[in-house]
Amino acid sequence: MTNFPDIASIRKDFPILNEVIGGKQLVYFDNAATTQKPRIVLDALSGYYEHYNANIHRGIHHLAEKATGAFEDTRRRMQKFINAPLSEEVIFTYGTTDSINLVAQSYGRKFLKEGDEIIISTMEHHSNIVPWQMLCEEKGCVLRVIPINDEGELLMDEYEKMLSGKTKIVSVVHASNALGTINPVSDIIKKAHKVGAKVLLDGAQASSHLFLDVQALDVDFYALSLHKIYGPTGMGILYGKKELLDAMPPYRGGGEMIKEVTFEKTTYNELPYKFEAGTPNIADVVAAKYALDYVDTLGKDNIAKYESELLKYATDAVREIPGLKIIGQAKDKVSVLSFVIEGMHHQDIAVILDNQGIAVRTGHHCTQPLMSRLGILGTTRASFAVYNTIEEIDSLIKGLHKAKKMLG
Ligand SMILES: *Cc1c(COP(=O)(O)O)cnc(C)c1O
C-alpha cells in the first residue's frame, strides 16, 4: 500500500474521525455524500468569524477589505484548481445543484426554443435531471437520455446517434456518485461540439478524485460542490466560458449583481458579480481555499492512487461475500463501491453497520431513474476518501458478514 506521507498523520487532520459511535470508533464511508473537513478548514471558518467577519465588496473599512480580499483569493485559487483561463469565469454558487440550475435558467431560457434537444444520461443525479425537465416544460424542449450497459458505462454509439443540429446542450456527470463510473468526457465534449452543442459537466463527484483541467477538456460549463472536496457545505462553483457567461442574463436579482438601479431600468454588474446576487456564504468561500490547498498539498495524483488501492482492496474483499453483487463495474471508476446482497434489504444492512459505527449510504443515491434501469430499489454504498484505511475496510467486511448471519 501507498503510504503518502502517512495516513495516520492525515487522519489526525480530521478531528471528527475521533468520534465514538455507540462505543465503536467511527468508520466514515459516506464520502460520496459529503467529505469530512480537515482542521485547517475548521480553523479558517472560525478565524473568519473571530477576526474579520464583514460584508464584502462594498465596505471601505479594514474588516470589509480583508474579507473581500480573502473571498476573491478563493476565486483565484479555484481558477487554478480547475485551470480556468480567467478568474471571472468562476462563479460562486451554493453548490452543484445551484450551478446546474443557473445554466438551465439563464442559458437555457435565453437560448433554447421549442423542439431543441438536451441530452443527459441514465446515470444522472436528480440535480442534473430536474432542472432540465423544468426547462423542457417551460420551453417545449426535448430531453434525451444516453443509455448504459449493465456494467454502468455509457453506450457511446447510442450517444453519437442522438447528436444532431437540434442538440443544444449535453449535460452529463463526470463521475457517477451511485456507480463510480468515470465517463469519457473528453470524447463526449468533442462530439457535442461537432454539432454545435454546449456541454456541462456535473463534477460533484469527480472533483475530489480527479485532476481537473477545463481548458484541456474544452468544456463549456463545469459544476462542483466544495463540501465533497473536504470543504464547507453550502458553496460550490460554476465555471463557464467567458463568452457564454457574458451572453447570459442574470437569473437572480438583488444586491451585488447590479451596476445601477433606477425604477425605470437596472443595468447589471460585470462578471462574475452579475450571477452573485445577495450576500454569499462568505465564511464558507473563504475557508474553501484551505480545502483546495489541503488537497493540492497531498497531491491529487497521490490521493487518486491511494483511493484506487482502497477501492481495489474493498472490491476484492466484498466479492468473497456470498450473494453480494457489485453495482457499477465500469473499467474506470472513482472510489465508490455500490452493492446489493441477495435476500437482504439495503436499509437493514445499513442499520447493522451503523451499530458497528460504520457509516455507509443506502437507497437510490438521488439517481432513481438509474436504479429503475438496473431493476433495483437501491444499493448500499461505501465510498472512500483519503483518510480511510484498509483496517476500516476490514471492519466493513466483518460487519457485512455479521449482517449476513443476522439477516440471511
Ligand atoms: C452530490 C452530487 C450532486 C449534488 O451536489 P449538491 O452539493 O447537493 O448540490 C450532483 N451530482 C453528483 C454526481 C453528486 O455526487
The ligand as a Gaussian input file, in Angstrom:
#p B3LYP/6-31G(d) Opt

LIG

0 1
 C      -23.616000      15.365000      -4.627000
 C      -23.864000      15.348000      -6.060000
 C      -24.664000      16.323000      -6.667000
 C      -25.386000      17.399000      -5.895000
 O      -24.485000      18.207000      -5.199000
 P      -25.054000      19.274000      -4.159000
 O      -23.842000      19.666000      -3.380000
 O      -26.068000      18.556000      -3.319000
 O      -25.651000      20.379000      -4.930000
 C      -24.829000      16.258000      -8.026000
 N      -24.243000      15.311000      -8.765000
 C      -23.453000      14.361000      -8.225000
 C      -22.793000      13.361000      -9.115000
 C      -23.253000      14.337000      -6.849000
 O      -22.478000      13.395000      -6.315000

